[in-house]
Every structure is written in C-alpha cells, then in structure tokens.
Amino acid sequence: MQYNNCPITYAMKIIGGKWKPIIFMRLSHGVNRFGILSRSIDGISKNMLTRELRELESHKIISRKIFPEIPPRVEYSITKKGKTLLPVFEKLGEWGKNNL
C-alpha cells in the first residue's frame, strides 16, 4: 500500500508522537519558555523537548524568538499555520474527555 499522498500520514508526521501534541497544547495555553515547558511536561527529557520543538519549528507550526538579554531568553509561540491545528486538538481533547 502506498502512503506517499496520504493526508493522515502527512499530518501524523508533523504533529504525531508522544510529545508534540502535549507541547502544542501547552503553547496554546501560554506556556512559552523552555524551562516552564520542561517542568510542565512530566517525563520529557530536555533533549527530547529540544528535538520536538525544533521539528515543530521546522514545519512552521511554532516560532522561536530569542531576546538579546543575558542570559538569553527564548520564547516559543504558535504560528498562523499552527493555529489552524487548534480545532483538531480541541476535538481530540473532547474525544478523550468523553471516552476517558
């Protein structure tokens, strides 16, 4: 079976996995600094958080802003493209709540 043109496969490549949906939802609720994200997601390592943030950024789902301070401050936010995913995650959350 060929999956090259499958939209579900594409979507799961961008937002699938154990951590990306959790990271996305934390960012949608205003959690935007690396340290706060790290502390708010139980069980994620700093290396994994860094990797997942970079992947989301490479797909233009989130953006990263570096402030010229000492020490440097970095904040993450959801992009316009990323905001189009909010209804998807809201529905997923509803499904989870209804079937818990």
C-alpha positions in Angstrom: 0.0 0.0 0.0 1.3 3.4 -1.0 1.1 6.2 1.7 3.1 9.0 -0.1 0.0 11.0 -0.8 -2.0 10.1 2.3 -3.0 13.2 4.3 -3.2 11.4 7.6 0.3 10.1 7.2 1.5 13.6 6.4 -0.4 15.1 9.4 1.0 12.5 11.8 4.5 13.1 10.5 4.1 16.8 11.5 2.2 16.5 14.8 2.2 12.9 15.8 4.1 11.2 18.5 4.1 11.1 22.3 5.2 14.7 23.0 4.3 17.0 20.1 0.5 17.2 20.9 1.3 18.0 24.6 3.9 20.6 23.7 1.5 22.2 21.2 -1.3 22.4 23.8 1.0 23.8 26.4 2.0 26.5 24.0 -1.7 27.2 23.1 -2.3 27.9 26.8 0.5 30.4 27.0 3.3 28.3 28.3 6.1 29.7 26.2 9.5 29.4 27.8 11.7 26.3 27.6 12.1 25.8 31.3 8.4 26.2 32.0 7.6 23.8 29.2 10.1 21.3 30.6 8.7 21.4 34.1 5.1 21.3 32.9 5.5 18.0 30.9 6.1 15.1 33.2 8.6 12.6 31.9 10.1 14.6 28.9 13.9 15.0 28.8 15.4 18.3 27.9 17.0 16.7 24.8 13.6 15.3 23.7 11.9 18.7 24.3 14.6 20.4 22.3 14.2 18.0 19.4 10.4 18.2 19.3 10.5 22.0 19.5 12.9 22.1 16.6 10.8 19.7 14.5 7.6 21.8 15.1 9.6 24.9 14.3 11.0 23.4 11.0 7.4 22.6 9.9 6.4 26.2 10.8 3.9 25.1 13.5 5.7 27.1 16.1 8.1 30.0 16.1 11.0 30.8 18.3 12.0 34.3 19.4 15.4 34.9 21.0 15.7 38.1 23.1 19.1 39.8 23.3 19.5 39.5 27.1 22.0 38.0 29.4 21.2 35.2 29.9 19.4 34.9 26.5 15.6 34.4 26.8 13.8 32.3 24.3 10.1 32.2 23.8 8.0 29.9 21.7 4.6 30.7 20.1 2.2 29.1 17.8 2.3 30.4 14.2 -0.6 31.3 12.0 -0.2 27.8 10.3 -0.1 26.2 13.8 -3.3 28.0 14.9 -5.1 26.1 12.1 -4.4 22.9 14.2 -6.3 24.2 17.3 -9.7 22.9 16.3 -8.1 19.5 15.6 -6.6 19.3 19.1 -9.8 20.7 20.7 -11.8 17.9 19.0 -9.2 15.3 20.1 -9.5 16.6 23.6 -13.2 16.4 23.6 -13.0 12.8 22.4 -10.5 12.0 25.1 -12.8 13.6 27.8 -15.8 11.7 26.5 -14.1 8.4 26.4 -11.8 8.5 29.5 
